[in-house]
């Protein structure tokens, strides 16, 4: 026998209570949350733009854990101590046609100013991407990257509403090396 209270309580899974009217014209206010920001160069089939403002570009020291495909950002104090394991790169905020932001990692000239065509053409692609949608493609015969510009595409990218510090915090969450006892540095020293 059913209790009176059970009869009066509506079933939360009653389809009539759960159904929403759908006419196809509804829109929902959605704000994209950028909780992951990759650190990489664009893949050869990807159309990208680079942020025009110098405020979204920074030279940094990194250590690349190639075994795990992870890039760690290194504080200047640690970079000096581990200079043979550290690579100096530039990071520039970029976005692809799908609207996914990432830090475009590119090589800086070495301390002696030596350059090669790969590095020069890489930075030239970034310069072109400040104003146009570009695709950077490796050309081994040329010994450099080719920069392809999308003809007739004049849509502006949607940039995250975050400052450089916030973007770096997201991109390098859990991947900041700021002390000598970081596990990656201990591996480099052969301690683990």
N, CA, C and O atoms as a DFTB+ gen file, in Angstrom:
768 C
 N C O
     1  1       0.834      -1.182       0.000
     2  2       0.000       0.000       0.000
     3  2       0.880       1.247       0.000
     4  3       1.833       1.338       0.775
     5  1       0.558       2.223      -0.881
     6  2       1.356       3.437      -1.008
     7  2       1.029       4.411       0.094
     8  3      -0.114       4.542       0.530
     9  1       2.031       5.065       0.512
    10  2       1.954       6.110       1.519
    11  2       1.390       7.368       0.858
    12  3       1.649       7.584      -0.326
    13  1       0.646       8.192       1.554
    14  2       0.053       9.428       1.004
    15  2       1.147      10.378       0.550
    16  3       0.994      11.065      -0.460
    17  1       2.250      10.423       1.286
    18  2       3.348      11.309       0.933
    19  2       3.955      10.896      -0.411
    20  3       4.327      11.769      -1.195
    21  1       4.069       9.589      -0.704
    22  2       4.615       9.102      -1.973
    23  2       3.740       9.503      -3.154
    24  3       4.252       9.745      -4.247
    25  1       2.439       9.576      -2.949
    26  2       1.514       9.930      -4.024
    27  2       1.648      11.401      -4.377
    28  3       1.558      11.751      -5.554
    29  1       1.859      12.274      -3.401
    30  2       1.931      13.716      -3.633
    31  2       3.291      14.176      -4.157
    32  3       3.379      15.244      -4.762
    33  1       4.345      13.404      -3.941
    34  2       5.680      13.796      -4.377
    35  2       5.839      13.450      -5.855
    36  3       5.733      12.285      -6.240
    37  1       6.099      14.486      -6.698
    38  2       6.272      14.190      -8.129
    39  2       7.564      13.408      -8.376
    40  3       8.574      13.613      -7.704
    41  1       7.501      12.535      -9.330
    42  2       8.665      11.748      -9.698
    43  2       9.644      12.662     -10.445
    44  3       9.265      13.264     -11.449
    45  1      10.892      12.779      -9.978
    46  2      11.843      13.682     -10.640
    47  2      12.209      13.236     -12.050
    48  3      12.771      14.021     -12.814
    49  1      11.904      11.996     -12.409
    50  2      12.215      11.509     -13.740
    51  2      11.005      11.446     -14.659
    52  3      11.059      10.820     -15.718
    53  1       9.930      12.080     -14.264
    54  2       8.738      12.148     -15.103
    55  2       9.098      12.900     -16.382
    56  3       9.501      14.061     -16.309
    57  1       8.962      12.267     -17.556
    58  2       9.331      12.912     -18.820
    59  2       8.633      14.253     -19.032
    60  3       9.211      15.143     -19.655
    61  1       7.431      14.420     -18.544
    62  2       6.720      15.692     -18.708
    63  2       7.422      16.807     -17.942
    64  3       7.368      17.968     -18.346
    65  1       8.080      16.460     -16.841
    66  2       8.801      17.459     -16.061
    67  2      10.179      17.759     -16.654
    68  3      10.702      18.859     -16.479
    69  1      10.759      16.803     -17.342
    70  2      12.102      16.956     -17.882
    71  2      12.124      17.528     -19.297
    72  3      13.134      18.099     -19.708
    73  1      11.047      17.390     -20.043
    74  2      11.030      17.803     -21.451
    75  2      11.176      19.317     -21.584
    76  3      10.575      20.086     -20.834
    77  1      11.989      19.724     -22.558
    78  2      12.140      21.144     -22.881
    79  2      11.550      21.372     -24.254
    80  3      11.645      20.516     -25.134
    81  1      10.942      22.527     -24.432
    82  2      10.414      22.806     -25.759
    83  2      11.598      23.099     -26.667
    84  3      12.533      23.801     -26.284
    85  1      11.545      22.561     -27.851
    86  2      12.642      22.744     -28.791
    87  2      12.058      23.100     -30.143
    88  3      11.390      22.293     -30.790
    89  1      12.324      24.322     -30.550
    90  2      11.851      24.754     -31.863
    91  2      13.008      24.916     -32.838
    92  3      12.797      25.161     -34.026
    93  1      14.243      24.778     -32.329
    94  2      15.407      24.916     -33.193
    95  2      15.971      26.317     -33.200
    96  3      17.077      26.526     -33.697
    97  1      15.251      27.282     -32.666
    98  2      15.729      28.661     -32.696
    99  2      16.304      29.134     -31.376
   100  3      16.693      30.296     -31.260
   101  1      16.367      28.264     -30.375
   102  2      16.875      28.692     -29.082
   103  2      18.381      28.920     -29.135
   104  3      19.104      28.226     -29.850
   105  1      18.826      29.873     -28.391
   106  2      20.252      30.089     -28.222
   107  2      20.543      30.119     -26.730
   108  3      19.715      30.539     -25.921
   109  1      21.697      29.680     -26.404
   110  2      22.118      29.662     -25.017
   111  2      23.349      30.544     -24.885
   112  3      24.250      30.508     -25.723
   113  1      23.373      31.322     -23.836
   114  2      24.549      32.147     -23.577
   115  2      25.665      31.229     -23.101
   116  3      25.546      30.572     -22.067
   117  1      26.748      31.193     -23.867
   118  2      27.863      30.319     -23.538
   119  2      29.135      31.143     -23.541
   120  3      29.393      31.891     -24.484
   121  1      29.924      31.010     -22.501
   122  2      31.224      31.647     -22.448
   123  2      32.264      30.545     -22.427
   124  3      32.229      29.663     -21.568
   125  1      33.179      30.596     -23.361
   126  2      34.213      29.571     -23.451
   127  2      35.229      29.764     -22.332
   128  3      35.722      30.870     -22.114
   129  1      35.534      28.689     -21.631
   130  2      36.521      28.716     -20.565
   131  2      37.798      28.087     -21.099
   132  3      37.794      26.953     -21.577
   133  1      38.880      28.832     -21.012
   134  2      40.165      28.318     -21.497
   135  2      40.924      27.730     -20.312
   136  3      41.671      28.429     -19.628
   137  1      40.719      26.435     -20.081
   138  2      41.389      25.783     -18.958
   139  2      42.622      25.001     -19.392
   140  3      43.354      24.481     -18.551
   141  1      42.857      24.916     -20.701
   142  2      44.061      24.286     -21.241
   143  2      44.557      25.147     -22.388
   144  3      43.797      25.511     -23.286
   145  1      45.834      25.462     -22.345
   146  2      46.464      26.197     -23.437
   147  2      47.746      25.457     -23.788
   148  3      48.656      25.346     -22.966
   149  1      47.809      24.961     -24.991
   150  2      48.972      24.180     -25.430
   151  2      50.172      25.094     -25.668
   152  3      50.024      26.298     -25.873
   153  1      51.360      24.495     -25.635
   154  2      52.612      25.178     -25.960
   155  2      53.238      24.354     -27.080
   156  3      53.704      23.237     -26.853
   157  1      53.246      24.917     -28.300
   158  2      53.665      24.119     -29.452
   159  2      53.844      25.021     -30.659
   160  3      53.563      26.217     -30.596
   161  1      54.307      24.453     -31.742
   162  2      54.241      25.163     -33.016
   163  2      53.021      24.619     -33.757
   164  3      52.564      23.515     -33.461
   165  1      52.494      25.372     -34.707
   166  2      51.310      24.883     -35.439
   167  2      51.650      23.632     -36.248
   168  3      52.778      23.456     -36.709
   169  1      50.645      22.766     -36.408
   170  2      50.887      21.610     -37.269
   171  2      50.759      22.061     -38.729
   172  3      50.161      23.103     -38.993
   173  1      51.302      21.309     -39.665
   174  2      51.389      21.766     -41.058
   175  2      50.053      21.950     -41.785
   176  3      50.022      22.552     -42.859
   177  1      48.962      21.449     -41.228
   178  2      47.654      21.596     -41.889
   179  2      46.773      22.608     -41.180
   180  3      45.592      22.739     -41.502
   181  1      47.334      23.321     -40.221
   182  2      46.559      24.198     -39.348
   183  2      46.725      25.664     -39.743
   184  3      47.844      26.158     -39.880
   185  1      45.596      26.353     -39.923
   186  2      45.595      27.784     -40.195
   187  2      45.563      28.512     -38.859
   188  3      44.729      28.223     -38.001
   189  1      46.484      29.461     -38.691
   190  2      46.612      30.142     -37.407
   191  2      46.828      31.643     -37.577
   192  3      47.217      32.132     -38.638
   193  1      46.558      32.349     -36.481
   194  2      46.893      33.777     -36.377
   195  2      47.721      33.963     -35.117
   196  3      47.532      33.246     -34.134
   197  1      48.633      34.919     -35.141
   198  2      49.439      35.292     -33.973
   199  2      48.936      36.642     -33.477
   200  3      48.579      37.510     -34.274
   201  1      48.910      36.813     -32.174
   202  2      48.423      38.065     -31.589
   203  2      49.314      39.216     -32.042
   204  3      50.538      39.089     -32.067
   205  1      48.703      40.325     -32.395
   206  2      49.455      41.474     -32.907
   207  2      50.223      42.219     -31.821
   208  3      51.232      42.864     -32.109
   209  1      49.763      42.139     -30.594
   210  2      50.367      42.917     -29.518
   211  2      51.613      42.245     -28.955
   212  3      51.624      41.039     -28.704
   213  1      52.655      43.036     -28.762
   214  2      53.887      42.549     -28.138
   215  2      53.630      42.127     -26.687
   216  3      54.425      41.390     -26.104
   217  1      52.525      42.592     -26.107
   218  2      52.178      42.229     -24.728
   219  2      51.894      40.736     -24.590
   220  3      51.905      40.203     -23.481
   221  1      51.639      40.060     -25.705
   222  2      51.329      38.636     -25.669
   223  2      52.460      37.797     -26.268
   224  3      52.239      36.727     -26.835
   225  1      53.669      38.319     -26.122
   226  2      54.854      37.617     -26.593
   227  2      55.923      37.764     -25.524
   228  3      56.099      38.845     -24.963
   229  1      56.646      36.670     -25.237
   230  2      57.659      36.716     -24.183
   231  2      58.765      35.704     -24.468
   232  3      58.485      34.572     -24.863
   233  1      60.046      36.116     -24.264
   234  2      61.146      35.150     -24.360
   235  2      61.276      34.425     -23.023
   236  3      61.233      35.057     -21.968
   237  1      61.433      33.113     -23.062
   238  2      61.520      32.316     -21.835
   239  2      62.556      31.209     -21.997
   240  3      63.012      30.900     -23.098
   241  1      62.908      30.626     -20.857
   242  2      63.764      29.443     -20.845
   243  2      62.866      28.240     -20.601
   244  3      61.973      28.285     -19.755
   245  1      63.103      27.167     -21.342
   246  2      62.315      25.942     -21.178
   247  2      63.241      24.732     -21.144
   248  3      64.372      24.764     -21.630
   249  1      62.719      23.676     -20.557
   250  2      63.336      22.355     -20.664
   251  2      62.272      21.463     -21.267
   252  3      61.142      21.404     -20.783
   253  1      62.646      20.769     -22.329
   254  2      61.695      19.894     -23.006
   255  2      61.927      18.455     -22.578
   256  3      63.013      17.902     -22.753
   257  1      60.900      17.870     -22.023
   258  2      60.929      16.456     -21.655
   259  2      60.416      15.693     -22.872
   260  3      59.223      15.413     -22.991
   261  1      61.331      15.365     -23.764
   262  2      60.953      14.731     -25.030
   263  2      60.348      13.346     -24.838
   264  3      59.542      12.908     -25.658
   265  1      60.725      12.648     -23.763
   266  2      60.165      11.325     -23.508
   267  2      58.657      11.390     -23.286
   268  3      57.924      10.475     -23.661
   269  1      58.206      12.478     -22.675
   270  2      56.783      12.619     -22.361
   271  2      56.090      13.702     -23.181
   272  3      54.893      13.928     -23.005
   273  1      56.814      14.375     -24.071
   274  2      56.227      15.412     -24.908
   275  2      55.736      16.613     -24.120
   276  3      54.706      17.201     -24.452
   277  1      56.482      16.984     -23.062
   278  2      56.060      18.074     -22.188
   279  2      57.125      19.163     -22.171
   280  3      58.320      18.871     -22.114
   281  1      56.691      20.409     -22.220
   282  2      57.587      21.552     -22.114
   283  2      57.403      22.195     -20.750
   284  3      56.285      22.529     -20.359
   285  1      58.500      22.366     -20.030
   286  2      58.502      23.026     -18.724
   287  2      59.089      24.421     -18.876
   288  3      60.076      24.607     -19.588
   289  1      58.494      25.391     -18.217
   290  2      59.060      26.737     -18.186
   291  2      59.978      26.816     -16.973
   292  3      59.673      26.258     -15.919
   293  1      61.100      27.508     -17.125
   294  2      62.143      27.532     -16.109
   295  2      62.403      28.973     -15.682
   296  3      62.511      29.859     -16.530
   297  1      62.505      29.216     -14.378
   298  2      62.823      30.568     -13.907
   299  2      64.243      30.920     -14.340
   300  3      65.072      30.028     -14.519
   301  1      64.535      32.216     -14.510
   302  2      65.880      32.622     -14.953
   303  2      67.005      32.125     -14.035
   304  3      68.089      31.793     -14.515
   305  1      66.756      32.071     -12.721
   306  2      67.793      31.608     -11.795
   307  2      68.158      30.148     -12.068
   308  3      69.336      29.791     -12.080
   309  1      67.167      29.327     -12.281
   310  2      67.408      27.902     -12.560
   311  2      67.999      27.742     -13.962
   312  3      68.858      26.886     -14.177
   313  1      67.550      28.551     -14.904
   314  2      68.048      28.457     -16.281
   315  2      69.549      28.686     -16.333
   316  3      70.252      28.017     -17.090
   317  1      70.045      29.625     -15.538
   318  2      71.485      29.909     -15.507
   319  2      72.261      28.703     -14.989
   320  3      73.337      28.379     -15.491
   321  1      71.706      28.050     -13.987
   322  2      72.364      26.907     -13.370
   323  2      72.381      25.671     -14.278
   324  3      73.315      24.871     -14.224
   325  1      71.351      25.519     -15.107
   326  2      71.225      24.339     -15.970
   327  2      71.276      24.737     -17.456
   328  3      70.529      24.200     -18.274
   329  1      72.152      25.672     -17.786
   330  2      72.165      26.251     -19.136
   331  2      72.341      25.215     -20.246
   332  3      71.828      25.412     -21.347
   333  1      73.047      24.127     -19.986
   334  2      73.240      23.135     -21.058
   335  2      71.968      22.333     -21.340
   336  3      71.847      21.724     -22.403
   337  1      71.024      22.328     -20.407
   338  2      69.771      21.586     -20.588
   339  2      68.598      22.481     -20.961
   340  3      67.511      21.999     -21.280
   341  1      68.827      23.772     -20.917
   342  2      67.760      24.760     -21.138
   343  2      67.821      25.263     -22.571
   344  3      68.892      25.385     -23.166
   345  1      66.660      25.546     -23.096
   346  2      66.535      26.097     -24.448
   347  2      65.820      27.447     -24.326
   348  3      64.816      27.557     -23.622
   349  1      66.332      28.461     -25.003
   350  2      65.670      29.761     -25.009
   351  2      64.714      29.814     -26.197
   352  3      65.108      29.584     -27.340
   353  1      63.465      30.119     -25.907
   354  2      62.445      30.184     -26.952
   355  2      61.589      31.426     -26.742
   356  3      61.578      32.028     -25.669
   357  1      60.887      31.781     -27.783
   358  2      59.876      32.814     -27.670
   359  2      58.517      32.140     -27.609
   360  3      58.299      31.082     -28.201
   361  1      57.610      32.776     -26.880
   362  2      56.219      32.322     -26.854
   363  2      55.355      33.464     -27.348
   364  3      55.482      34.597     -26.884
   365  1      54.479      33.162     -28.290
   366  2      53.569      34.161     -28.831
   367  2      52.160      33.576     -28.795
   368  3      51.939      32.454     -29.253
   369  1      51.218      34.327     -28.258
   370  2      49.844      33.840     -28.224
   371  2      49.327      33.715     -29.652
   372  3      49.447      34.639     -30.457
   373  1      48.757      32.568     -29.947
   374  2      48.203      32.298     -31.275
   375  2      46.859      31.597     -31.098
   376  3      46.513      31.139     -30.009
   377  1      46.118      31.529     -32.190
   378  2      44.832      30.838     -32.176
   379  2      44.624      30.203     -33.536
   380  3      45.025      30.762     -34.556
   381  1      43.993      29.027     -33.553
   382  2      43.712      28.379     -34.843
   383  2      42.287      28.707     -35.296
   384  3      41.551      29.395     -34.589
   385  1      41.907      28.222     -36.457
   386  2      40.584      28.531     -37.034
   387  2      39.445      27.967     -36.188
   388  3      38.312      28.441     -36.278
   389  1      39.738      26.965     -35.372
   390  2      38.714      26.390     -34.494
   391  2      38.559      27.208     -33.213
   392  3      37.715      26.895     -32.374
   393  1      39.372      28.256     -33.062
   394  2      39.266      29.130     -31.898
   395  2      40.041      28.659     -30.685
   396  3      39.840      29.177     -29.587
   397  1      40.926      27.684     -30.861
   398  2      41.712      27.175     -29.735
   399  2      43.010      27.960     -29.599
   400  3      43.853      27.925     -30.495
   401  1      43.176      28.671     -28.483
   402  2      44.417      29.419     -28.295
   403  2      45.561      28.492     -27.894
   404  3      45.342      27.437     -27.299
   405  1      46.771      28.899     -28.224
   406  2      47.968      28.170     -27.814
   407  2      49.137      29.137     -27.826
   408  3      49.081      30.192     -28.458
   409  1      50.184      28.771     -27.130
   410  2      51.411      29.551     -27.218
   411  2      52.246      28.951     -28.332
   412  3      52.652      27.790     -28.276
   413  1      52.492      29.767     -29.343
   414  2      53.326      29.377     -30.473
   415  2      54.771      29.480     -29.995
   416  3      55.285      30.574     -29.761
   417  1      55.408      28.341     -29.856
   418  2      56.792      28.263     -29.386
   419  2      57.708      28.349     -30.597
   420  3      57.568      27.588     -31.555
   421  1      58.655      29.293     -30.540
   422  2      59.560      29.464     -31.676
   423  2      60.990      29.686     -31.181
   424  3      61.194      30.192     -30.078
   425  1      61.970      29.312     -31.987
   426  2      63.368      29.431     -31.580
   427  2      63.863      30.874     -31.627
   428  3      63.522      31.635     -32.532
   429  1      64.666      31.228     -30.644
   430  2      65.342      32.528     -30.625
   431  2      66.763      32.341     -31.144
   432  3      67.288      31.228     -31.112
   433  1      67.391      33.413     -31.623
   434  2      68.803      33.278     -32.005
   435  2      69.621      32.836     -30.786
   436  3      69.300      33.207     -29.657
   437  1      70.670      32.049     -31.010
   438  2      71.475      31.609     -29.864
   439  2      72.300      32.777     -29.324
   440  3      72.293      33.867     -29.896
   441  1      73.008      32.542     -28.223
   442  2      73.737      33.617     -27.541
   443  2      74.822      34.238     -28.416
   444  3      75.259      35.360     -28.159
   445  1      75.252      33.528     -29.432
   446  2      76.268      34.057     -30.338
   447  2      75.653      34.634     -31.607
   448  3      76.373      35.032     -32.522
   449  1      74.334      34.681     -31.663
   450  2      73.648      35.275     -32.805
   451  2      73.596      34.404     -34.041
   452  3      73.253      34.879     -35.123
   453  1      73.935      33.125     -33.890
   454  2      73.893      32.234     -35.049
   455  2      72.444      31.948     -35.428
   456  3      71.571      31.816     -34.570
   457  1      72.217      31.857     -36.708
   458  2      70.876      31.625     -37.235
   459  2      70.918      30.537     -38.289
   460  3      71.979      30.194     -38.812
   461  1      69.743      30.001     -38.591
   462  2      69.604      29.125     -39.753
   463  2      68.266      29.452     -40.418
   464  3      67.421      30.124     -39.827
   465  1      68.084      28.984     -41.623
   466  2      66.863      29.324     -42.375
   467  2      65.602      28.791     -41.722
   468  3      64.541      29.404     -41.837
   469  1      65.700      27.648     -41.033
   470  2      64.518      27.115     -40.347
   471  2      64.021      28.120     -39.308
   472  3      62.835      28.445     -39.262
   473  1      64.937      28.604     -38.482
   474  2      64.545      29.528     -37.417
   475  2      64.076      30.877     -37.967
   476  3      63.089      31.439     -37.492
   477  1      64.786      31.387     -38.962
   478  2      64.411      32.672     -39.562
   479  2      63.032      32.570     -40.198
   480  3      62.175      33.425     -39.971
   481  1      62.815      31.527     -40.994
   482  2      61.517      31.386     -41.677
   483  2      60.397      31.112     -40.678
   484  3      59.250      31.483     -40.925
   485  1      60.711      30.469     -39.556
   486  2      59.728      30.227     -38.497
   487  2      59.245      31.567     -37.942
   488  3      58.041      31.792     -37.818
   489  1      60.181      32.456     -37.609
   490  2      59.797      33.767     -37.078
   491  2      59.098      34.627     -38.132
   492  3      58.227      35.429     -37.797
   493  1      59.471      34.468     -39.391
   494  2      58.788      35.208     -40.463
   495  2      57.335      34.755     -40.594
   496  3      56.458      35.564     -40.895
   497  1      57.078      33.472     -40.372
   498  2      55.696      32.975     -40.410
   499  2      54.873      33.613     -39.294
   500  3      53.711      33.963     -39.500
   501  1      55.471      33.764     -38.114
   502  2      54.772      34.433     -37.017
   503  2      54.465      35.879     -37.380
   504  3      53.363      36.367     -37.129
   505  1      55.436      36.562     -37.967
   506  2      55.219      37.958     -38.372
   507  2      54.055      38.060     -39.369
   508  3      53.235      38.973     -39.272
   509  1      53.985      37.135     -40.313
   510  2      52.888      37.137     -41.294
   511  2      51.557      36.824     -40.618
   512  3      50.516      37.357     -41.000
   513  1      51.603      35.949     -39.602
   514  2      50.370      35.529     -38.919
   515  2      49.778      36.623     -38.036
   516  3      48.660      36.473     -37.543
   517  1      50.494      37.702     -37.830
   518  2      49.937      38.821     -37.055
   519  2      48.816      39.522     -37.812
   520  3      47.938      40.136     -37.206
   521  1      48.850      39.428     -39.140
   522  2      47.851      40.119     -39.960
   523  2      46.983      39.195     -40.807
   524  3      45.906      39.589     -41.254
   525  1      47.449      37.968     -41.028
   526  2      46.734      37.040     -41.909
   527  2      46.681      35.650     -41.286
   528  3      47.485      35.311     -40.418
   529  1      45.716      34.852     -41.747
   530  2      45.667      33.439     -41.380
   531  2      46.738      32.731     -42.192
   532  3      46.747      32.814     -43.420
   533  1      47.645      32.029     -41.506
   534  2      48.751      31.381     -42.203
   535  2      48.837      29.910     -41.836
   536  3      48.318      29.453     -40.817
   537  1      49.511      29.203     -42.709
   538  2      49.846      27.797     -42.489
   539  2      51.351      27.701     -42.706
   540  3      51.856      28.150     -43.735
   541  1      52.076      27.120     -41.748
   542  2      53.524      26.991     -41.832
   543  2      53.854      25.545     -42.177
   544  3      53.522      24.624     -41.431
   545  1      54.514      25.359     -43.318
   546  2      54.787      24.018     -43.830
   547  2      56.293      23.842     -44.027
   548  3      56.963      24.699     -44.603
   549  1      56.803      22.722     -43.542
   550  2      58.211      22.399     -43.690
   551  2      58.524      22.041     -45.147
   552  3      57.798      21.267     -45.771
   553  1      59.593      22.602     -45.676
   554  2      60.057      22.257     -47.017
   555  2      61.516      21.838     -46.896
   556  3      62.409      22.684     -46.859
   557  1      61.753      20.536     -46.834
   558  2      63.112      20.024     -46.629
   559  2      64.042      20.370     -47.805
   560  3      65.235      20.600     -47.603
   561  1      63.507      20.407     -49.013
   562  2      64.343      20.764     -50.166
   563  2      64.835      22.202     -50.057
   564  3      65.958      22.515     -50.453
   565  1      63.999      23.060     -49.524
   566  2      64.347      24.464     -49.344
   567  2      65.199      24.654     -48.090
   568  3      66.003      25.583     -48.015
   569  1      65.020      23.771     -47.106
   570  2      65.738      23.899     -45.842
   571  2      65.154      24.995     -44.974
   572  3      65.864      25.669     -44.228
   573  1      63.815      25.161     -45.090
   574  2      63.140      26.226     -44.346
   575  2      61.642      25.950     -44.328
   576  3      61.156      25.024     -44.978
   577  1      60.925      26.766     -43.577
   578  2      59.467      26.698     -43.574
   579  2      58.919      27.603     -44.660
   580  3      59.439      28.691     -44.908
   581  1      57.864      27.136     -45.301
   582  2      57.116      27.984     -46.230
   583  2      55.903      28.498     -45.492
   584  3      55.298      27.790     -44.686
   585  1      55.559      29.724     -45.772
   586  2      54.393      30.336     -45.139
   587  2      53.313      30.506     -46.201
   588  3      53.520      31.200     -47.197
   589  1      52.169      29.877     -45.991
   590  2      51.037      29.996     -46.901
   591  2      50.012      30.924     -46.256
   592  3      49.684      30.770     -45.079
   593  1      49.515      31.872     -47.016
   594  2      48.522      32.824     -46.506
   595  2      47.172      32.479     -47.112
   596  3      47.057      32.277     -48.321
   597  1      46.145      32.413     -46.262
   598  2      44.791      32.096     -46.724
   599  2      44.229      33.290     -47.501
   600  3      44.027      34.368     -46.942
   601  1      43.985      33.087     -48.771
   602  2      43.458      34.154     -49.615
   603  2      41.971      34.356     -49.350
   604  3      41.205      33.395     -49.278
   605  1      41.582      35.590     -49.210
   606  2      40.163      35.903     -49.069
   607  2      39.571      35.626     -47.702
   608  3      38.360      35.762     -47.530
   609  1      40.375      35.244     -46.723
   610  2      39.857      35.022     -45.369
   611  2      40.224      36.249     -44.542
   612  3      41.391      36.478     -44.222
   613  1      39.204      37.029     -44.203
   614  2      39.499      38.252     -43.467
   615  2      38.783      38.316     -42.113
   616  3      38.550      39.403     -41.584
   617  1      38.440      37.164     -41.561
   618  2      37.805      37.143     -40.246
   619  2      38.866      37.294     -39.161
   620  3      39.941      36.700     -39.240
   621  1      38.555      38.087     -38.160
   622  2      39.474      38.270     -37.048
   623  2      39.311      37.131     -36.054
   624  3      38.205      36.630     -35.852
   625  1      40.404      36.726     -35.440
   626  2      40.312      35.654     -34.445
   627  2      39.659      36.136     -33.157
   628  3      39.656      37.332     -32.866
   629  1      39.110      35.211     -32.395
   630  2      38.578      35.509     -31.069
   631  2      39.668      35.178     -30.056
   632  3      40.063      34.022     -29.909
   633  1      40.142      36.196     -29.368
   634  2      41.218      36.014     -28.402
   635  2      40.653      35.792     -27.007
   636  3      39.592      36.326     -26.684
   637  1      41.334      35.021     -26.179
   638  2      40.879      34.840     -24.798
   639  2      40.902      36.178     -24.064
   640  3      41.761      37.023     -24.317
   641  1      39.967      36.354     -23.172
   642  2      39.890      37.577     -22.378
   643  2      40.735      37.406     -21.120
   644  3      40.228      37.509     -20.003
   645  1      42.025      37.142     -21.310
   646  2      42.961      36.899     -20.214
   647  2      44.249      37.650     -20.507
   648  3      44.582      37.887     -21.668
   649  1      44.975      38.026     -19.461
   650  2      46.260      38.680     -19.676
   651  2      47.362      37.631     -19.810
   652  3      47.116      36.438     -19.629
   653  1      48.582      38.081     -20.129
   654  2      49.680      37.154     -20.385
   655  2      49.986      36.285     -19.163
   656  3      50.227      35.086     -19.303
   657  1      49.977      36.873     -17.981
   658  2      50.260      36.092     -16.779
   659  2      49.234      34.984     -16.583
   660  3      49.603      33.853     -16.266
   661  1      47.959      35.290     -16.765
   662  2      46.915      34.274     -16.614
   663  2      47.080      33.165     -17.649
   664  3      46.906      31.987     -17.336
   665  1      47.414      33.541     -18.873
   666  2      47.610      32.553     -19.937
   667  2      48.801      31.639     -19.631
   668  3      48.728      30.427     -19.831
   669  1      49.904      32.234     -19.142
   670  2      51.078      31.432     -18.791
   671  2      50.766      30.481     -17.641
   672  3      51.221      29.337     -17.639
   673  1      49.991      30.948     -16.664
   674  2      49.615      30.085     -15.535
   675  2      48.814      28.876     -16.006
   676  3      48.995      27.770     -15.496
   677  1      47.939      29.083     -16.970
   678  2      47.143      27.974     -17.510
   679  2      48.031      27.036     -18.333
   680  3      47.979      25.817     -18.175
   681  1      48.841      27.623     -19.210
   682  2      49.666      26.819     -20.114
   683  2      50.707      25.981     -19.370
   684  3      51.016      24.861     -19.777
   685  1      51.243      26.526     -18.282
   686  2      52.324      25.831     -17.576
   687  2      51.915      25.364     -16.183
   688  3      52.757      25.208     -15.300
   689  1      50.632      25.146     -15.997
   690  2      50.147      24.621     -14.714
   691  2      50.837      23.280     -14.429
   692  3      50.752      22.334     -15.214
   693  1      51.521      23.232     -13.280
   694  2      52.240      22.012     -12.915
   695  2      53.523      21.806     -13.689
   696  3      54.156      20.758     -13.568
   697  1      53.920      22.794     -14.488
   698  2      55.109      22.633     -15.325
   699  2      56.055      23.840     -15.203
   700  3      56.692      24.246     -16.175
   701  1      56.130      24.400     -13.992
   702  2      57.066      25.483     -13.700
   703  2      58.215      24.904     -12.889
   704  3      58.000      24.275     -11.853
   705  1      59.436      25.119     -13.366
   706  2      60.615      24.680     -12.613
   707  2      61.208      25.914     -11.961
   708  3      61.795      26.767     -12.628
   709  1      61.047      25.997     -10.646
   710  2      61.519      27.168      -9.906
   711  2      62.429      26.800      -8.735
   712  3      62.860      27.676      -7.985
   713  1      62.722      25.512      -8.577
   714  2      63.644      25.107      -7.508
   715  2      64.500      23.944      -7.986
   716  3      64.125      23.191      -8.884
   717  1      65.667      23.825      -7.351
   718  2      66.628      22.778      -7.720
   719  2      66.147      21.370      -7.438
   720  3      66.673      20.408      -7.997
   721  1      65.146      21.240      -6.571
   722  2      64.703      19.891      -6.240
   723  2      63.519      19.427      -7.080
   724  3      62.856      18.451      -6.729
   725  1      63.250      20.116      -8.182
   726  2      62.206      19.652      -9.109
   727  2      62.608      18.280      -9.641
   728  3      63.785      18.035      -9.907
   729  1      61.652      17.401      -9.794
   730  2      61.918      16.015     -10.205
   731  2      62.670      15.937     -11.540
   732  3      63.537      15.080     -11.710
   733  1      62.345      16.818     -12.482
   734  2      63.023      16.781     -13.779
   735  2      64.499      17.146     -13.624
   736  3      65.354      16.541     -14.271
   737  1      64.802      18.114     -12.786
   738  2      66.200      18.491     -12.561
   739  2      66.943      17.386     -11.820
   740  3      68.122      17.144     -12.081
   741  1      66.264      16.723     -10.907
   742  2      66.878      15.601     -10.207
   743  2      67.185      14.467     -11.187
   744  3      68.199      13.783     -11.044
   745  1      66.313      14.262     -12.183
   746  2      66.588      13.256     -13.223
   747  2      67.784      13.659     -14.065
   748  3      68.623      12.823     -14.401
   749  1      67.866      14.944     -14.409
   750  2      68.995      15.439     -15.205
   751  2      70.305      15.228     -14.463
   752  3      71.315      14.887     -15.079
   753  1      70.303      15.426     -13.152
   754  2      71.507      15.241     -12.328
   755  2      71.784      13.780     -12.027
   756  3      72.821      13.454     -11.450
   757  1      70.868      12.892     -12.409
   758  2      71.050      11.457     -12.161
   759  2      70.717      11.020     -10.751
   760  3      71.150       9.951     -10.323
   761  1      69.965      11.814     -10.022
   762  2      69.628      11.501      -8.626
   763  2      68.443      10.532      -8.523
   764  3      68.277       9.862      -7.503
   765  1      67.653      10.461      -9.536
   766  2      66.496       9.534      -9.525
   767  2      66.442       8.751     -10.810
   768  3      65.548       7.925     -10.992
